[in-house]
Amino acid sequence: MASSPKKSSGNDTGKALKSDHMKARKWLSTKVVEDVFTDEIALFKPRFQVDYQVYLKRLWESNPEIHSLLKNAADLESARDAMYSYLEKAERQVFAVDNDLHILEKATVREAIRVFKSIIGPVNEFRTGVSALDVLWKLARGERDGLKSEVSVGFLLEFTHLFRAVIGKSNIYIEDTEIKKGIPDFLRKKGREAATARMEILDDLGSTVHKYFKKYPSGLEGEVVEWRRENRMRILRHMDGSEEDWENYVWHLKNVIREPGPLLDLIELSPERKKAVRKAVENRLAFGITPYYLSLMDSRLSVAYDHAIRAQVIPPEDYVDIMSEHKADRDSLFDFMGEHDTSPVDLVTRRYPIIAIMKPFNTCAQICVYCQRNWEIDTVLDPHAMASRENIDRALAWLDEHKCIGDVLITGGDPMVMKNSQLERILDILAAKPQVYRIRIGTRTPVVLPMRWTDETVALVARYHEPPRREIAVVTHFEHSYEITPEAMDAVQKIRKTGISVYNQEVFTVENSRRFETAKLRRDLKSIGVDPYYTFNMKGKEETRRYMVPIARILQERKEEARLLPGLDRTDEPVFNVPRLGKNHLRSWQDHRLVMILPDGSRVYEFHPWEKNIAPIPPYNYVDVPIYDYLEELAARGENIRDYRTIWYYY
């Protein structure tokens, strides 16, 4: 398909391809550095090589006083009393005049104390059915045989960092020369001299951003465009198509790849993914890739930039196994968001006062592995996907009974796979309702089938955009800079020229969560006219667990990477979609709190409903993926784990 990277023209993109791949292959040989940042460096070793006793020793060395208190406590309640007394004393010390810690380190101490108190609270033990304090107490007394379950290295690392944090030894700022009460050089100076002193700091930060951005090329870069032109020609030869066919979205829909054969002929796959695709098809799981989207994949595994693209549509084997095993009960098992319980009438979902979701078309141009509604879709381009006219009319009529609903999201499936006439009928009826002031179209076609946005289609949708009476908005789903192509840009620009805004909802997964990877996506989206809108923390669907990222990482990304971009480039909000309830803004401390750490290293968060302070809706407890497991995966991908060392202090 595409030329090998070795035959590239020699620019930064081509030179970096092989280098990145080699880094990923060499992760096991990385030298272990023993310092306060690198407890997690043993992640570079396979699990069976990890020395558990070393981590246990470090846990107690991180805070000898806590170790002594736990070890000498006669029973669990004595240990609890000792911990509360210790934490109250530590909190008072933060406010002492002679406390020599930097004010920012003091802030970390206060947050850590708050979290620690929450974790050892009896009510949180009752609600979660787990006592982290009991685990710590028994470990301190050498009573591992008395533990109910195995204690992971992830658990030990969580408390190693928490123990350090409550005494002001998080060492977040250790590389800064001013780690106590000192004032940075540029604040001691005035005028041009002060500005000059600060420029060095800002230049370093700016250079860091650009250094990372080079790791993540977009599909707009000349060399990538050329590779994909070659991909396109090879796909057309394989499918006996023409250049004219390529511009026709109907041709793409007719030639969606649903079998292993064409896929294996056109790109290189790992043995595991080959097996997974075959099993998915054999078990009649929803699987499909448009020819256009296939052209975005590098033909060789060694290229490495298309990982996020492949991961969206080529399932891992464990996903296939779980989905196959639960085909009969998937409607109840995989409905993580509780759509059954928030659907007052067929085709409608409602969780908010003035917003409703309508789903008239129950399939897509291709199937995303981690789709929130993977339990609903039987097959790609299912001929029975279109809801009956009676059901659509009933759903639309339901809106007349609830006139407070003014914002309607048409989604699915993907409504832009419907025929224009079908879409037009729904828009006609919605637009005639006086209370409807906004119609959103949720579609992935700008990413997976940009040629769907013909002049005729754009004109049709634009007919209903009548500011200020009614707004039409397109909400799409780019996941990675590598998906941003000239074709996608053309589709977006066509839409934008009619006055319609285009927004992006990114799902934050292991595939786009490396340092500055999502920041680069934001920057590239803005360059083609797409506004970042939401970044969704991927939530606990067991079949897609390997895609999930700890909440701490999305908080870290927002503070340490997105914050370095201009405000116009970071208009998205990081959110957690609480099952049955709705979205919570993750950077709002009022909406969630850490209440427990499980023996496997998972954090348990209590999420408050968006209605907090409005209505007394019960909170929701969520079990996150362990930070340790996530860092282990990053290490396997060649990442320098030291770059992520502050992740433990995001609660």
Secondary structure, 3 states (H helix, E strand, C coil): CCCCHHHCCCCHHHHHHHHHHHHHHCHHHCCCCCCCCCHHHHHHCCHHHCCHHHHHHHHHHHCHHHHHHHHHCCCHHHHHHHHHHHHHHHHHHHCCCCCCCCHHHHHHHHHHHHHHHHHCCHHHHHHHCCCHHHHHHHHHCCCHHHCCCCCCHHHHHHHHHHHHHCCCCCCCCCCCCCCCCCCCHHHHCCHHHHHHHHHHHHHHHHHHHHHHHCCCCCCCCHHHHHHHHHHHHHHHHHHCCCHHHHCCHHHHHHCCECCHHHHHHHCCCCHHHHHHHHHHHHCCCCCCECHHHHCCCCCCHHHCCCHHHHHHHCCCHHHHHHHHHCCCCHHHHCCCCCHHHHCCECCEECCCCCEEEEEEECCCCCCCCCCCCCCCCCCCCCCCCECCHHHHHHHHHHHHCCCCCCEEEEEECCHHHCCHHHHHHHHHHHHCCCCCCEEEEECCHHHHCHHHCCHHHHHHHHCCCECCCEEEEEEECCCCHHHCCHHHHHHHHHHHCCCCEEEEEEEECCCCCCCCHHHHHHHHHHHHCCEEEEEEECCCCHHHHHHCCCHHHHHHHHHHCHHHCCHHHCCCEEEEEECCCEEEECCCHHHEEEEEECCCCCEEEEECCCCCCCCCCCCEEEECCCHHHHHHHHHHCCCCHHHHHHHHHCC
